[in-house]
């Protein structure tokens, strides 16, 4: 009472070749996000029973047999398959001319051991033998599809993905394959940069308009990020807003992320109403709940509820584009973690070291994404840690020096100062990797290295301070210089150009 069926779905998802009696090799159009039309017809098939994997050979008496779940056993088979006849991974049946022969003894032993170890023995000996053979035939057809004609179909140069143009709205051409937008150098360019004038800064963005607050050297505004093997697409507000028409964008994080939001508004805010789009910012410096959730109250003794995020998350749940970032507020050797609520007196407090407390908060954030993220309609980005430059000795100055009075970028390629904490970067990468394995694609915008070079681009004390600096503090600018935030226009504009390339040009430099 079994059925072995075939269903025509050459690309698995919907395709303009879904009619098996009429199909062609050019002009293919694929709906990569649509599979239900097909999937409803195979929903009740099969099962996920594990395979028994046998080390050594069927003939060996001391071989180890171990159950391994699908699809891991399948992945292992795909990696091993070409090696079975002495070829390397990547080789196929091309130019093969001889049959792989087994001796009579080997053939009998294989059948005996197959019956012994088969997970299908409930069908009976004779039926299980047939099922094993049929399974092997089907598996060989799958391998042929993967390594043979199936691969060539997916690599056709004329492939068109529905609603995704291979050329972008801004007219950018495809970059060379070695293009990495995050590796490069800063090039002085006072013709194209800044992207906007400081006088245009409104809202609270003027807090970081360093020229307005007395900085005379404005050269920091004229540096352009140049990747090694390609160009960073120039920000085009019209192309961006066309992609964001009737959508909601939310930046979430600390004041560094707020600065990036300010930068985005400088270019896009004028046309937002025309496109019925919104670009918002939500203050959550530690992502999860903390005693820093009121932006008007600053406490150096931080308390964080690493398992609680809903208070914040309800404000960004329906966003179409989410940009997260949280680093600066975590830079403490230990942080007090609260189990319970701030309103209850019986909460449990415990000091947890960095990066463990950071990892715990990232786990809560990733759990929220897993449950609430709309995989089909939401783009999620993580802005990597923004480096600081408060230790002049990192770039060869005395121990008393900071970013104050610095006027040139660092030119040493690969420079890394102590303003970045690699363990925190690793925690973010591990979290994003886990999400990817669960089918959630979070894009990591690695702005850390390119920002490491820009020691001269911080406000130092050319910004609005709340409360204002005292006369004694102003007399000692090196000690009180802000080497954490960034002047506008400046480095955050480049971060948004990277974000722009991911939103408008999804295949550029990946």
TORMI-347162 format. One record per residue (C-alpha): residue number from 1; residue in three letters; chain; x, y, z. Coordinates in Angstrom, 2 decimals, padded with zeros to 5 digits, always signed. Layout:
- vonu,keza,mitor,xx,yy,zz
- NUM,Ala,A,X,Y,Z
...
This chain:
- vonu,keza,mitor,xx,yy,zz
- 1,Unk,A,+000.00,+000.00,+000.00
- 2,Unk,A,+002.75,+002.41,-001.02
- 3,Unk,A,+003.05,+005.07,-003.71
- 4,Unk,A,+006.17,+006.22,-005.53
- 5,Unk,A,+005.26,+009.34,-007.45
- 6,Unk,A,+006.89,+012.07,-009.50
- 7,Unk,A,+005.95,+015.73,-009.43
- 8,Unk,A,+007.31,+018.14,-012.07
- 9,Unk,A,+008.99,+021.12,-010.38
- 10,Unk,A,+012.32,+021.68,-012.15
- 11,Unk,A,+013.18,+024.70,-010.01
- 12,Unk,A,+011.19,+023.64,-006.91
- 13,Unk,A,+009.63,+027.11,-006.68
- 14,Unk,A,+007.21,+028.55,-009.26
- 15,Unk,A,+008.54,+029.05,-012.77
- 16,Unk,A,+007.26,+030.01,-016.19
- 17,Unk,A,+008.37,+026.48,-017.19
- 18,Unk,A,+005.92,+024.76,-014.84
- 19,Unk,A,+004.15,+023.14,-017.80
- 20,Unk,A,+006.13,+019.90,-018.43
- 21,Unk,A,+004.91,+019.80,-022.04
- 22,Unk,A,+006.21,+023.26,-022.90
- 23,Unk,A,+009.52,+024.41,-021.58
- 24,Unk,A,+012.57,+026.16,-022.99
- 25,Unk,A,+016.09,+027.06,-021.84
- 26,Unk,A,+016.06,+030.82,-022.35
- 27,Unk,A,+013.97,+033.60,-020.88
- 28,Unk,A,+013.26,+031.71,-017.68
- 29,Unk,A,+011.42,+033.60,-014.96
- 30,Unk,A,+011.41,+032.25,-011.40
- 31,Unk,A,+009.42,+033.31,-008.35
- 32,Unk,A,+012.03,+032.45,-005.74
- 33,Unk,A,+009.73,+033.15,-002.78
- 34,Unk,A,+006.73,+031.16,-004.05
- 35,Unk,A,+006.50,+027.39,-003.55
- 36,Unk,A,+003.00,+026.71,-002.16
- 37,Unk,A,+001.51,+025.98,-005.58
- 38,Unk,A,+003.81,+022.94,-005.78
- 39,Unk,A,+004.34,+022.11,-002.14
- 40,Unk,A,+000.68,+021.44,-001.32
- 41,Unk,A,+000.87,+018.42,-003.62
- 42,Unk,A,+003.71,+016.74,-001.74
- 43,Unk,A,+002.99,+017.91,+001.80
- 44,Unk,A,+002.05,+014.50,+003.19
- 45,Unk,A,+004.84,+012.50,+001.55
- 46,Unk,A,+007.84,+010.79,+003.09
- 47,Unk,A,+009.26,+011.12,+006.58
- 48,Unk,A,+012.32,+012.25,+008.46
- 49,Unk,A,+013.58,+008.95,+009.79
- 50,Unk,A,+017.34,+008.90,+010.32
- 51,Unk,A,+019.69,+006.85,+008.15
- 52,Unk,A,+022.21,+004.43,+009.57
- 53,Unk,A,+025.68,+005.48,+008.43
- 54,Unk,A,+028.30,+002.77,+008.24
- 55,Unk,A,+032.00,+003.47,+008.65
- 56,Unk,A,+034.50,+001.35,+006.69
- 57,Unk,A,+032.74,-001.19,+004.43
- 58,Unk,A,+029.80,-003.60,+004.60
- 59,Unk,A,+032.30,-006.46,+004.50
- 60,Unk,A,+034.28,-005.28,+007.52
- 61,Unk,A,+033.18,-007.03,+010.72
- 62,Unk,A,+034.28,-004.22,+013.05
- 63,Unk,A,+032.61,-001.34,+011.21
- 64,Unk,A,+030.72,+001.23,+013.28
- 65,Unk,A,+027.09,+001.91,+012.40
- 66,Unk,A,+025.50,+005.14,+013.67
- 67,Unk,A,+022.19,+006.87,+013.06
- 68,Unk,A,+022.48,+010.36,+011.52
- 69,Unk,A,+019.50,+012.61,+010.88
- 70,Unk,A,+018.43,+013.83,+007.47
- 71,Unk,A,+019.64,+016.17,+005.92
- 72,Unk,A,+023.09,+015.77,+007.50
- 73,Unk,A,+023.50,+012.25,+006.09
- 74,Unk,A,+022.47,+013.60,+002.67
- 75,Unk,A,+025.06,+016.39,+002.86
- 76,Unk,A,+027.77,+013.89,+003.76
- 77,Unk,A,+026.79,+011.70,+000.82
- 78,Unk,A,+026.98,+014.62,-001.61
- 79,Unk,A,+030.47,+015.47,-000.39
- 80,Unk,A,+031.64,+011.86,-000.61
- 81,Unk,A,+029.98,+010.85,-003.88
- 82,Unk,A,+032.68,+011.88,-006.43
- 83,Unk,A,+035.42,+010.49,-004.21
- 84,Unk,A,+033.91,+007.02,-004.35
- 85,Unk,A,+035.73,+006.21,-007.58
- 86,Unk,A,+038.96,+008.04,-006.73
- 87,Unk,A,+038.06,+011.49,-008.06
- 88,Unk,A,+038.14,+014.82,-006.24
- 89,Unk,A,+035.13,+016.85,-005.13
- 90,Unk,A,+033.84,+018.73,-008.15
- 91,Unk,A,+034.53,+015.87,-010.61
- 92,Unk,A,+031.58,+014.11,-012.23
- 93,Unk,A,+030.91,+011.19,-014.58
- 94,Unk,A,+032.36,+013.21,-017.49
- 95,Unk,A,+035.02,+011.19,-019.38
- 96,Unk,A,+034.35,+008.09,-017.25
- 97,Unk,A,+034.38,+004.96,-019.49
- 98,Unk,A,+034.46,+001.94,-017.14
- 99,Unk,A,+031.86,+000.34,-014.88
- 100,Unk,A,+032.77,+000.04,-011.21
- 101,Unk,A,+032.70,-003.76,-010.71
- 102,Unk,A,+032.01,-005.66,-007.49
- 103,Unk,A,+032.95,-009.25,-006.80
- 104,Unk,A,+030.18,-011.80,-006.17
- 105,Unk,A,+031.17,-011.92,-002.51
- 106,Unk,A,+031.04,-008.13,-002.17
- 107,Unk,A,+027.64,-007.97,-003.84
- 108,Unk,A,+026.13,-010.67,-001.60
- 109,Unk,A,+027.63,-009.07,+001.53
- 110,Unk,A,+026.29,-005.64,+000.59
- 111,Unk,A,+022.77,-007.02,+000.20
- 112,Unk,A,+023.05,-008.92,+003.49
- 113,Unk,A,+024.26,-005.88,+005.43
- 114,Unk,A,+021.75,-003.63,+003.70
- 115,Unk,A,+018.92,-005.82,+004.93
- 116,Unk,A,+020.43,-005.89,+008.42
- 117,Unk,A,+020.87,-002.12,+008.76
- 118,Unk,A,+017.95,-000.86,+006.70
- 119,Unk,A,+015.52,+001.41,+008.56
- 120,Unk,A,+012.77,+000.11,+006.25
- 121,Unk,A,+012.70,-003.49,+007.53
- 122,Unk,A,+009.11,-003.09,+008.75
- 123,Unk,A,+008.05,-003.66,+005.14
- 124,Unk,A,+009.44,-007.19,+005.16
- 125,Unk,A,+012.66,-008.62,+003.74
- 126,Unk,A,+011.65,-008.82,+000.10
- 127,Unk,A,+009.91,-005.43,+000.04
- 128,Unk,A,+012.75,-003.74,+001.92
- 129,Unk,A,+015.19,-005.00,-000.72
- 130,Unk,A,+013.10,-003.37,-003.44
- 131,Unk,A,+012.72,-000.15,-001.48
- 132,Unk,A,+016.50,+000.03,-000.97
- 133,Unk,A,+017.13,-000.40,-004.69
- 134,Unk,A,+014.42,+002.11,-005.65
- 135,Unk,A,+015.77,+004.60,-003.10
- 136,Unk,A,+019.24,+004.19,-004.59
- 137,Unk,A,+017.86,+004.84,-008.08
- 138,Unk,A,+016.01,+007.95,-006.95
- 139,Unk,A,+019.10,+009.14,-005.11
- 140,Unk,A,+021.20,+008.69,-008.25
- 141,Unk,A,+018.71,+010.81,-010.18
- 142,Unk,A,+018.95,+013.52,-007.53
- 143,Unk,A,+022.75,+013.44,-007.80
- 144,Unk,A,+022.50,+013.72,-011.57
- 145,Unk,A,+020.24,+016.75,-011.18
- 146,Unk,A,+022.59,+018.40,-008.68
- 147,Unk,A,+025.86,+017.70,-010.46
- 148,Unk,A,+024.58,+017.57,-014.02
- 149,Unk,A,+021.77,+019.31,-015.90
- 150,Unk,A,+020.26,+020.96,-012.81
- 151,Unk,A,+023.38,+023.02,-012.18
- 152,Unk,A,+023.56,+024.32,-015.73
- 153,Unk,A,+019.93,+025.40,-015.60
- 154,Unk,A,+020.47,+027.50,-012.50
- 155,Unk,A,+023.60,+029.12,-013.95
- 156,Unk,A,+022.01,+030.44,-017.15
- 157,Unk,A,+023.16,+034.00,-017.75
- 158,Unk,A,+019.74,+035.05,-019.01
- 159,Unk,A,+017.97,+034.05,-015.78
- 160,Unk,A,+015.43,+036.66,-014.64
- 161,Unk,A,+014.16,+036.69,-011.07
- 162,Unk,A,+010.64,+038.02,-010.79
- 163,Unk,A,+010.58,+041.61,-009.49
- 164,Unk,A,+014.39,+041.69,-009.12
- 165,Unk,A,+016.24,+043.49,-011.90
- 166,Unk,A,+019.80,+042.36,-012.46
- 167,Unk,A,+020.74,+045.99,-013.09
- 168,Unk,A,+019.85,+048.50,-010.41
- 169,Unk,A,+017.71,+051.60,-010.41
- 170,Unk,A,+020.78,+053.82,-010.17
- 171,Unk,A,+022.37,+052.26,-013.26
- 172,Unk,A,+025.32,+050.63,-011.48
- 173,Unk,A,+027.07,+047.83,-013.37
- 174,Unk,A,+027.96,+044.54,-011.71
- 175,Unk,A,+031.24,+044.58,-009.77
- 176,Unk,A,+034.06,+042.06,-010.25
- 177,Unk,A,+033.68,+038.85,-008.21
- 178,Unk,A,+036.53,+039.81,-005.84
- 179,Unk,A,+034.68,+042.96,-004.75
- 180,Unk,A,+034.44,+043.35,-000.97
- 181,Unk,A,+032.82,+046.65,-000.04
- 182,Unk,A,+034.26,+046.58,+003.47
- 183,Unk,A,+037.95,+046.32,+002.53
- 184,Unk,A,+039.62,+049.36,+001.03
- 185,Unk,A,+041.05,+052.77,+001.86
- 186,Unk,A,+039.93,+056.36,+002.33
- 187,Unk,A,+040.52,+058.69,-000.63
- 188,Unk,A,+040.38,+062.49,-000.34
- 189,Unk,A,+037.59,+063.75,-002.62
- 190,Unk,A,+036.43,+067.33,-002.11
- 191,Unk,A,+034.51,+067.28,-005.40
- 192,Unk,A,+031.93,+064.63,-004.51
- 193,Unk,A,+031.90,+064.84,-000.72
- 194,Unk,A,+030.26,+065.72,+001.59
- 195,Unk,A,+026.94,+064.33,+000.38
- 196,Unk,A,+025.10,+067.26,+002.02
- 197,Unk,A,+026.01,+070.57,+003.59
- 198,Unk,A,+026.37,+070.98,+007.30
- 199,Unk,A,+024.01,+073.95,+007.18
- 200,Unk,A,+021.25,+071.56,+006.08
- 201,Unk,A,+021.45,+069.62,+009.35
- 202,Unk,A,+018.26,+070.03,+011.31
- 203,Unk,A,+016.59,+068.22,+014.20
- 204,Unk,A,+019.08,+067.03,+016.82
- 205,Unk,A,+021.52,+066.21,+014.02
- 206,Unk,A,+023.05,+069.63,+014.50
- 207,Unk,A,+024.37,+068.36,+017.85
- 208,Unk,A,+027.07,+066.60,+015.81
- 209,Unk,A,+027.53,+069.29,+013.13
- 210,Unk,A,+031.07,+069.95,+014.33
- 211,Unk,A,+031.65,+073.01,+012.15
- 212,Unk,A,+028.67,+074.73,+013.72
- 213,Unk,A,+030.24,+074.13,+017.12
- 214,Unk,A,+033.56,+075.73,+016.25
- 215,Unk,A,+035.67,+073.17,+014.41
- 216,Unk,A,+037.76,+074.97,+011.79
- 217,Unk,A,+039.33,+072.01,+010.01
- 218,Unk,A,+036.52,+070.48,+007.93
- 219,Unk,A,+038.65,+068.16,+005.84
- 220,Unk,A,+037.08,+065.18,+007.62
- 221,Unk,A,+033.97,+065.78,+005.47
- 222,Unk,A,+035.79,+065.14,+002.18
- 223,Unk,A,+036.96,+061.54,+002.48
- 224,Unk,A,+035.41,+058.88,+000.25
- 225,Unk,A,+035.57,+055.16,+001.02
- 226,Unk,A,+037.17,+053.29,-001.89
- 227,Unk,A,+036.94,+049.45,-001.84
- 228,Unk,A,+040.03,+047.76,-003.30
- 229,Unk,A,+038.47,+046.05,-006.33
- 230,Unk,A,+035.31,+048.02,-007.04
- 231,Unk,A,+033.47,+051.23,-006.24
- 232,Unk,A,+031.03,+051.88,-003.43
- 233,Unk,A,+027.76,+052.92,-005.11
- 234,Unk,A,+027.01,+056.56,-004.45
- 235,Unk,A,+023.94,+057.26,-002.36
- 236,Unk,A,+020.89,+057.99,-004.51
- 237,Unk,A,+017.92,+059.09,-002.41
- 238,Unk,A,+015.42,+058.64,-005.26
- 239,Unk,A,+016.51,+055.05,-005.97
- 240,Unk,A,+016.42,+054.23,-002.26
- 241,Unk,A,+012.99,+055.71,-001.65
- 242,Unk,A,+011.62,+053.95,-004.71
- 243,Unk,A,+012.59,+050.67,-003.01
- 244,Unk,A,+011.13,+051.90,+000.27
- 245,Unk,A,+007.85,+053.16,-001.15
- 246,Unk,A,+005.08,+052.63,+001.43
- 247,Unk,A,+007.53,+050.92,+003.77
- 248,Unk,A,+008.74,+051.54,+007.29
- 249,Unk,A,+012.43,+051.66,+008.19
- 250,Unk,A,+013.52,+051.61,+011.84
- 251,Unk,A,+017.00,+052.16,+013.26
- 252,Unk,A,+017.34,+050.55,+016.70
- 253,Unk,A,+020.19,+051.05,+019.13
- 254,Unk,A,+022.31,+053.60,+020.97
- 255,Unk,A,+023.40,+057.13,+020.10
- 256,Unk,A,+025.87,+055.82,+017.49
- 257,Unk,A,+022.96,+054.28,+015.56
- 258,Unk,A,+021.03,+057.50,+016.17
- 259,Unk,A,+023.84,+059.37,+014.42
- 260,Unk,A,+023.51,+057.05,+011.43
- 261,Unk,A,+019.78,+057.77,+011.40
- 262,Unk,A,+020.48,+061.50,+011.42
- 263,Unk,A,+022.77,+060.99,+008.43
- 264,Unk,A,+020.05,+059.12,+006.52
- 265,Unk,A,+017.53,+061.85,+007.20
- 266,Unk,A,+019.80,+064.50,+005.72
- 267,Unk,A,+019.49,+062.87,+002.29
- 268,Unk,A,+016.05,+061.29,+002.32
- 269,Unk,A,+013.70,+063.26,+004.57
- 270,Unk,A,+012.58,+065.78,+001.94
- 271,Unk,A,+010.99,+063.13,-000.26
- 272,Unk,A,+009.61,+060.79,+002.41
- 273,Unk,A,+006.02,+062.04,+002.18
- 274,Unk,A,+006.02,+061.69,-001.59
- 275,Unk,A,+006.87,+057.99,-001.26
- 276,Unk,A,+004.67,+057.37,+001.79
- 277,Unk,A,+007.71,+055.94,+003.58
- 278,Unk,A,+008.97,+056.45,+007.11
- 279,Unk,A,+012.53,+056.32,+008.47
- 280,Unk,A,+012.44,+056.14,+012.26
- 281,Unk,A,+014.77,+055.73,+015.21
- 282,Unk,A,+014.09,+053.85,+018.43
- 283,Unk,A,+016.30,+054.26,+021.49
- 284,Unk,A,+017.38,+050.88,+022.90
- 285,Unk,A,+021.09,+051.23,+023.76
- 286,Unk,A,+021.38,+047.64,+025.03
- 287,Unk,A,+018.59,+046.21,+022.81
- 288,Unk,A,+017.06,+044.45,+025.81
- 289,Unk,A,+015.53,+046.24,+028.81
- 290,Unk,A,+017.89,+048.23,+031.05
- 291,Unk,A,+018.04,+051.15,+033.43
- 292,Unk,A,+019.30,+053.16,+030.45
- 293,Unk,A,+015.99,+052.98,+028.59
- 294,Unk,A,+015.21,+056.62,+029.40
- 295,Unk,A,+017.43,+058.63,+027.01
- 296,Unk,A,+017.32,+061.63,+029.34
- 297,Unk,A,+018.82,+059.74,+032.29
- 298,Unk,A,+022.37,+058.45,+032.20
- 299,Unk,A,+023.62,+055.98,+034.81
- 300,Unk,A,+027.18,+054.60,+034.83
- 301,Unk,A,+025.95,+051.66,+036.97
- 302,Unk,A,+024.15,+049.74,+034.31
- 303,Unk,A,+021.52,+047.10,+035.03
- 304,Unk,A,+020.22,+044.96,+032.20
- 305,Unk,A,+017.41,+042.41,+031.86
- 306,Unk,A,+019.06,+040.15,+029.29
- 307,Unk,A,+015.93,+038.04,+028.79
- 308,Unk,A,+013.44,+040.88,+028.25
- 309,Unk,A,+013.00,+042.61,+024.89
- 310,Unk,A,+009.24,+042.86,+024.27
- 311,Unk,A,+008.96,+046.31,+025.85
- 312,Unk,A,+011.13,+047.63,+023.02
- 313,Unk,A,+010.33,+045.17,+020.26
- 314,Unk,A,+006.62,+045.99,+020.13
- 315,Unk,A,+007.62,+049.37,+018.69
- 316,Unk,A,+009.41,+047.94,+015.66
- 317,Unk,A,+007.48,+044.70,+015.03
- 318,Unk,A,+005.87,+045.76,+011.75
- 319,Unk,A,+008.92,+047.40,+010.16
- 320,Unk,A,+010.00,+046.37,+006.66
- 321,Unk,A,+013.68,+047.27,+007.19
- 322,Unk,A,+015.34,+046.96,+010.60
- 323,Unk,A,+018.83,+048.28,+011.33
- 324,Unk,A,+020.22,+047.18,+014.70
- 325,Unk,A,+023.40,+048.10,+016.50
- 326,Unk,A,+024.52,+047.92,+020.12
- 327,Unk,A,+028.11,+048.12,+021.30
- 328,Unk,A,+029.17,+051.29,+023.08
- 329,Unk,A,+027.08,+050.81,+026.22
- 330,Unk,A,+028.38,+047.27,+026.71
- 331,Unk,A,+032.03,+048.28,+027.11
- 332,Unk,A,+032.31,+047.41,+030.78
- 333,Unk,A,+034.23,+044.52,+032.38
- 334,Unk,A,+031.04,+043.41,+034.17
- 335,Unk,A,+027.40,+044.31,+034.06
- 336,Unk,A,+024.68,+043.78,+036.63
- 337,Unk,A,+022.05,+041.42,+035.21
- 338,Unk,A,+018.53,+041.41,+036.63
- 339,Unk,A,+016.22,+038.41,+036.70
- 340,Unk,A,+012.82,+039.84,+037.52
- 341,Unk,A,+011.49,+043.29,+036.75
- 342,Unk,A,+012.56,+046.77,+037.78
- 343,Unk,A,+009.17,+047.24,+039.47
- 344,Unk,A,+009.54,+044.20,+041.77
- 345,Unk,A,+011.62,+044.25,+044.93
- 346,Unk,A,+012.47,+040.54,+044.92
- 347,Unk,A,+014.43,+040.53,+041.65
- 348,Unk,A,+017.73,+038.63,+041.51
- 349,Unk,A,+020.85,+040.61,+040.57
- 350,Unk,A,+024.13,+039.09,+039.49
- 351,Unk,A,+027.33,+040.52,+038.01
- 352,Unk,A,+028.06,+038.90,+034.65
- 353,Unk,A,+031.30,+039.46,+032.75
- 354,Unk,A,+031.68,+040.63,+029.18
- 355,Unk,A,+031.15,+039.12,+026.63
- 356,Unk,A,+028.84,+036.60,+028.34
- 357,Unk,A,+026.18,+039.17,+029.22
- 358,Unk,A,+026.33,+040.48,+025.63
- 359,Unk,A,+025.86,+036.95,+024.28
- 360,Unk,A,+022.81,+036.48,+026.52
- 361,Unk,A,+021.21,+039.67,+025.18
- 362,Unk,A,+021.97,+038.64,+021.59
- 363,Unk,A,+020.28,+035.30,+022.25
- 364,Unk,A,+017.13,+037.09,+023.39
- 365,Unk,A,+017.25,+039.32,+020.31
- 366,Unk,A,+017.69,+036.34,+017.97
- 367,Unk,A,+014.85,+034.45,+019.69
- 368,Unk,A,+012.59,+037.42,+019.04
- 369,Unk,A,+013.59,+037.48,+015.36
- 370,Unk,A,+012.96,+033.76,+015.01
- 371,Unk,A,+009.40,+034.10,+016.27
- 372,Unk,A,+008.37,+037.49,+014.92
- 373,Unk,A,+010.40,+038.23,+011.80
- 374,Unk,A,+008.48,+038.13,+008.54
- 375,Unk,A,+011.01,+036.27,+006.41
- 376,Unk,A,+009.34,+037.23,+003.15
- 377,Unk,A,+008.84,+040.92,+003.81
- 378,Unk,A,+011.52,+042.10,+006.27
- 379,Unk,A,+015.17,+042.98,+005.74
- 380,Unk,A,+017.33,+042.94,+008.87
- 381,Unk,A,+020.77,+044.49,+009.21
- 382,Unk,A,+023.29,+044.56,+012.04
- 383,Unk,A,+025.78,+047.42,+012.19
- 384,Unk,A,+029.04,+046.08,+013.61
- 385,Unk,A,+030.83,+047.85,+016.46
- 386,Unk,A,+031.77,+051.47,+015.94
- 387,Unk,A,+035.41,+051.87,+017.08
- 388,Unk,A,+036.56,+054.59,+019.45
- 389,Unk,A,+039.81,+056.59,+019.41
- 390,Unk,A,+040.49,+057.76,+022.94
- 391,Unk,A,+043.95,+056.12,+023.23
- 392,Unk,A,+046.48,+058.05,+021.18
- 393,Unk,A,+049.25,+055.58,+021.85
- 394,Unk,A,+047.38,+053.09,+019.61
- 395,Unk,A,+048.47,+055.15,+016.60
- 396,Unk,A,+051.87,+056.22,+017.90
- 397,Unk,A,+051.05,+059.27,+020.04
- 398,Unk,A,+051.69,+059.78,+023.73
- 399,Unk,A,+049.47,+058.23,+026.37
- 400,Unk,A,+047.81,+061.61,+027.06
- 401,Unk,A,+046.68,+062.10,+023.46
- 402,Unk,A,+043.18,+061.36,+022.17
- 403,Unk,A,+041.29,+062.15,+018.97
- 404,Unk,A,+041.45,+065.85,+019.88
- 405,Unk,A,+043.22,+067.93,+017.21
- 406,Unk,A,+043.63,+064.92,+014.87
- 407,Unk,A,+043.21,+065.99,+011.24
- 408,Unk,A,+044.19,+062.96,+009.11
- 409,Unk,A,+042.97,+059.34,+008.88
- 410,Unk,A,+045.19,+056.41,+009.80
- 411,Unk,A,+046.76,+054.96,+006.63
- 412,Unk,A,+048.11,+051.66,+008.02
- 413,Unk,A,+046.03,+048.97,+006.32
- 414,Unk,A,+044.36,+046.61,+008.76
- 415,Unk,A,+044.93,+048.94,+011.73
- 416,Unk,A,+043.05,+047.92,+014.86
- 417,Unk,A,+043.01,+049.94,+018.04
- 418,Unk,A,+041.84,+049.03,+021.51
- 419,Unk,A,+038.56,+050.83,+020.90
- 420,Unk,A,+037.17,+047.61,+019.40
- 421,Unk,A,+036.58,+044.35,+021.28
- 422,Unk,A,+037.00,+041.31,+018.96
- 423,Unk,A,+035.17,+038.97,+021.34
- 424,Unk,A,+032.01,+041.04,+020.92
- 425,Unk,A,+032.32,+040.92,+017.15
- 426,Unk,A,+032.66,+037.13,+017.32
- 427,Unk,A,+029.52,+036.93,+019.47
- 428,Unk,A,+027.56,+038.87,+016.83
- 429,Unk,A,+028.91,+036.74,+013.98
- 430,Unk,A,+028.03,+033.52,+015.84
- 431,Unk,A,+024.49,+034.77,+016.50
- 432,Unk,A,+023.94,+035.77,+012.86
- 433,Unk,A,+025.33,+032.41,+011.73
- 434,Unk,A,+022.83,+030.55,+013.96
- 435,Unk,A,+020.00,+032.64,+012.56
- 436,Unk,A,+021.10,+031.83,+009.03
- 437,Unk,A,+020.90,+028.10,+009.79
- 438,Unk,A,+017.31,+028.70,+010.92
- 439,Unk,A,+016.49,+030.39,+007.62
- 440,Unk,A,+016.70,+033.99,+008.88
- 441,Unk,A,+019.00,+036.16,+006.83
- 442,Unk,A,+020.49,+039.02,+008.87
- 443,Unk,A,+023.02,+041.07,+006.92
- 444,Unk,A,+026.11,+042.11,+008.85
- 445,Unk,A,+027.38,+045.53,+007.75
- 446,Unk,A,+030.98,+045.37,+008.90
- 447,Unk,A,+031.73,+049.07,+009.34
- 448,Unk,A,+034.39,+048.43,+012.00
- 449,Unk,A,+037.57,+048.25,+009.93
- 450,Unk,A,+036.79,+051.19,+007.66
- 451,Unk,A,+035.87,+053.29,+010.72
- 452,Unk,A,+039.06,+052.27,+012.57
- 453,Unk,A,+041.07,+054.47,+010.22
- 454,Unk,A,+039.07,+057.64,+010.99
- 455,Unk,A,+040.60,+058.91,+014.23
- 456,Unk,A,+040.11,+062.53,+013.06
- 457,Unk,A,+036.36,+062.26,+012.36
- 458,Unk,A,+035.07,+062.40,+015.96
- 459,Unk,A,+033.59,+065.59,+017.47
- 460,Unk,A,+036.18,+065.77,+020.31
- 461,Unk,A,+034.56,+068.78,+022.01
- 462,Unk,A,+033.07,+070.42,+018.87
- 463,Unk,A,+029.53,+069.30,+019.56
- 464,Unk,A,+026.58,+070.07,+021.79
- 465,Unk,A,+027.02,+068.56,+025.25
- 466,Unk,A,+024.16,+068.00,+027.71
- 467,Unk,A,+024.81,+069.36,+030.24
- 468,Unk,A,+027.29,+071.85,+028.73
- 469,Unk,A,+030.98,+071.43,+029.59
- 470,Unk,A,+032.28,+073.54,+032.45
- 471,Unk,A,+035.12,+076.03,+032.02
- 472,Unk,A,+037.51,+073.59,+033.73
- 473,Unk,A,+036.50,+070.85,+031.29
- 474,Unk,A,+036.86,+073.15,+028.30
- 475,Unk,A,+040.35,+073.99,+029.52
- 476,Unk,A,+041.30,+070.31,+029.30
- 477,Unk,A,+039.84,+069.23,+025.93
- 478,Unk,A,+041.95,+066.05,+025.61
- 479,Unk,A,+040.50,+064.61,+028.79
- 480,Unk,A,+036.89,+065.41,+027.89
- 481,Unk,A,+037.00,+064.94,+024.14
- 482,Unk,A,+034.18,+062.89,+022.59
- 483,Unk,A,+036.08,+060.20,+020.66
- 484,Unk,A,+033.04,+057.92,+020.46
- 485,Unk,A,+030.47,+059.67,+018.28
- 486,Unk,A,+031.05,+060.99,+014.74
- 487,Unk,A,+030.82,+064.43,+013.13
- 488,Unk,A,+028.14,+065.01,+010.50
- 489,Unk,A,+028.62,+065.04,+007.57
- 490,Unk,A,+031.14,+062.24,+008.00
- 491,Unk,A,+031.71,+058.55,+008.57
- 492,Unk,A,+028.03,+057.56,+009.20
- 493,Unk,A,+027.25,+058.74,+005.66
- 494,Unk,A,+029.49,+055.93,+004.39
- 495,Unk,A,+027.69,+053.44,+006.60
- 496,Unk,A,+024.45,+054.49,+004.93
- 497,Unk,A,+026.00,+054.17,+001.47
- 498,Unk,A,+026.79,+050.56,+002.38
- 499,Unk,A,+023.23,+050.09,+003.64
- 500,Unk,A,+021.95,+051.69,+000.45
- 501,Unk,A,+023.91,+049.21,-001.69
- 502,Unk,A,+022.37,+046.28,+000.20
- 503,Unk,A,+018.81,+047.60,-000.18
- 504,Unk,A,+018.92,+048.95,-003.73
- 505,Unk,A,+021.63,+046.71,-005.23
- 506,Unk,A,+021.17,+043.39,-003.40
- 507,Unk,A,+023.73,+041.51,-005.53
- 508,Unk,A,+026.42,+044.19,-005.61
- 509,Unk,A,+029.69,+043.27,-003.90
- 510,Unk,A,+028.38,+040.17,-002.10
